[in-house]
Amino acid sequence: MKRRRGLSTEDKVLWSRVAASVDPLHPGGRHPAPADDPPPALTPTKMAPSRQAAEPVPPPSLAGLRLGNRKDAASTRIDLSPLPNEALDAQPLRMDHKTHRQMTRGKLSPEARIDLHGMTLAVAQPVLTRFIMQARADGLRLVLVITGKGRAGGPDAPLPVRPGALRHNVPHWLHMPPLSTAVLQVRPAHRRHGGEGAYYVYLRR
């Protein structure tokens, strides 16, 4: 409803009668008539946010950030995964202690061997699977798997780069089905049988 502004004629007459019946505080004083439009009461209002606060803060500029070139990336490659030899040494011993000691000292001759050096991962895995399953079917106990030590990738290789993809993947394959059902123990070969570039694989009966 729209607010009416000012006093009506009837209100003014009533106010004059009330003023005439009241004794003034100061002699000769007047009772001023109320203002037609009293000032509105001051009520707290929510201040609008300033333009500076309302505007989103821009993200920090990446113009000065350098990701490095290929040469820099090659020099900062890191690999937090354990080396194959360290991971194998952490595996529990499942074979006879005396036989294990003779094997790791290179005093046992492998009964068969396979050389995966130079193969891609896609080719090497099925070749290794057939070799291990056939060796177990033939009743062999100790076989040698040669992977090579491998070389670090070039500047175009993805991160992280580890030397020797076969050297790192073969132990994982040997501990995964279906080879895990045939393999009892995997250990790095003695240097007379290839050292870090080969593995002893002791098969289950």
KOLSESE-452734 format. One record per residue (C-alpha): x, y, z; residue in three letters. Coordinates in steps of 0.25 Angstrom, whole numbers, padded with zeros to 4 digits, always signed. Example, Ala and Ser with C-alpha at 12.3 -4.5 7.8 and 13.67 -1.06 7.14 Angstrom:
2
+0049-0018+0031ALA+0055-0004+0029SER
# end
This chain:
205
+0000+0000+0000MET+0006+0014-0004LYS+0009+0022+0008ARG+0001+0035+0010ARG+0010+0047+0012ARG+0007+0059+0022GLY-0005+0061+0032LEU-0019+0062+0028SER-0028+0074+0031THR-0034+0066+0042GLU-0021+0062+0048ASP-0016+0077+0048LYS-0029+0082+0055VAL-0027+0071+0066LEU-0012+0075+0068TRP-0016+0090+0070SER-0026+0086+0081ARG-0016+0077+0088VAL-0005+0088+0088ALA-0015+0098+0093ALA-0017+0090+0106SER-0003+0088+0109VAL+0005+0097+0118ASP+0018+0101+0111PRO+0032+0098+0117LEU+0037+0112+0113HIS+0028+0124+0114PRO+0025+0130+0101GLY+0029+0117+0094GLY+0021+0110+0083ARG+0018+0096+0080HIS+0022+0094+0066PRO+0013+0086+0058ALA+0019+0072+0054PRO+0026+0072+0041ALA+0018+0067+0030ASP+0028+0056+0027ASP+0036+0051+0038PRO+0050+0046+0034PRO+0050+0031+0033PRO+0056+0023+0044ALA+0070+0019+0041LEU+0071+0004+0039THR+0084-0004+0037PRO+0085-0008+0023THR+0095-0018+0017LYS+0106-0012+0010MET+0108-0016-0004ALA+0121-0023-0006PRO+0131-0014-0013SER+0135-0016-0027ARG+0149-0021-0023GLN+0144-0032-0014ALA+0133-0036-0024ALA+0143-0039-0035GLU+0149-0052-0035PRO+0164-0053-0033VAL+0171-0057-0045PRO+0180-0070-0044PRO+0195-0068-0043PRO+0201-0066-0057SER+0209-0078-0062LEU+0216-0070-0072ALA+0229-0070-0064GLY+0229-0085-0061LEU+0238-0094-0069ARG+0236-0108-0070LEU+0249-0111-0076GLY+0254-0117-0089ASN+0257-0131-0093ARG+0271-0130-0088LYS+0266-0125-0074ASP+0256-0136-0073ALA+0266-0147-0076ALA+0275-0142-0065SER+0263-0141-0055THR+0257-0155-0057ARG+0254-0162-0044ILE+0249-0176-0041ASP+0244-0179-0027LEU+0241-0194-0029SER+0251-0204-0023PRO+0261-0210-0032LEU+0258-0224-0037PRO+0269-0230-0028ASN+0264-0223-0016GLU+0250-0227-0018ALA+0254-0242-0020LEU+0262-0242-0008ASP+0250-0237+0000ALA+0242-0250-0004GLN+0241-0261+0006PRO+0249-0273+0004LEU+0241-0285-0001ARG+0251-0295-0005MET+0261-0303+0003ASP+0272-0294+0009HIS+0284-0302+0005LYS+0279-0303-0009THR+0276-0288-0009HIS+0290-0285-0004ARG+0297-0294-0015GLN+0288-0287-0026MET+0291-0273-0022THR+0306-0276-0021ARG+0306-0281-0035GLY+0309-0296-0031LYS+0296-0301-0038LEU+0296-0302-0053SER+0283-0298-0060PRO+0276-0310-0067GLU+0271-0301-0078ALA+0272-0286-0082ARG+0264-0276-0090ILE+0270-0263-0096ASP+0259-0252-0096LEU+0269-0241-0099HIS+0265-0232-0110GLY+0250-0236-0110MET+0239-0226-0108THR+0230-0228-0096LEU+0219-0233-0104ALA+0227-0244-0111VAL+0235-0247-0098ALA+0224-0250-0089GLN+0217-0262-0097PRO+0230-0267-0100VAL+0234-0268-0086LEU+0221-0274-0082THR+0223-0285-0092ARG+0237-0288-0087PHE+0234-0289-0073ILE+0221-0297-0074MET+0229-0307-0083GLN+0241-0308-0074ALA+0232-0312-0062ARG+0225-0322-0071ALA+0238-0328-0074ASP+0241-0329-0059GLY+0252-0319-0059LEU+0255-0311-0046ARG+0265-0300-0049LEU+0265-0292-0062VAL+0272-0279-0066LEU+0264-0267-0072VAL+0273-0257-0078ILE+0268-0242-0080THR+0280-0234-0081GLY+0283-0222-0072LYS+0277-0212-0082GLY+0281-0198-0085ARG+0274-0185-0080ALA+0264-0179-0090GLY+0268-0167-0099GLY+0263-0152-0097PRO+0250-0156-0104ASP+0247-0167-0094ALA+0235-0165-0085PRO+0236-0163-0070LEU+0240-0170-0062PRO+0250-0178-0070VAL+0256-0190-0064ARG+0268-0197-0070PRO+0264-0211-0076GLY+0249-0213-0077ALA+0250-0228-0078LEU+0259-0228-0066ARG+0248-0221-0058HIS+0236-0228-0064ASN+0241-0243-0064VAL+0240-0244-0049PRO+0226-0239-0049HIS+0222-0249-0059TRP+0228-0260-0052LEU+0220-0257-0039HIS+0207-0255-0047MET+0197-0266-0052PRO+0199-0275-0060PRO+0214-0276-0057LEU+0212-0274-0041SER+0206-0288-0041THR+0219-0294-0047ALA+0230-0285-0040VAL+0235-0287-0026LEU+0246-0277-0025GLN+0253-0266-0034VAL+0266-0260-0031ARG+0277-0252-0038PRO+0287-0261-0045ALA+0301-0262-0041HIS+0311-0254-0049ARG+0316-0267-0056ARG+0302-0269-0061HIS+0299-0254-0065GLY+0299-0247-0052GLY+0289-0235-0052GLU+0285-0238-0066GLY+0278-0252-0063ALA+0270-0259-0053TYR+0270-0273-0047TYR+0256-0279-0047VAL+0254-0291-0038TYR+0241-0299-0042LEU+0231-0307-0034ARG+0231-0322-0035ARG
# end
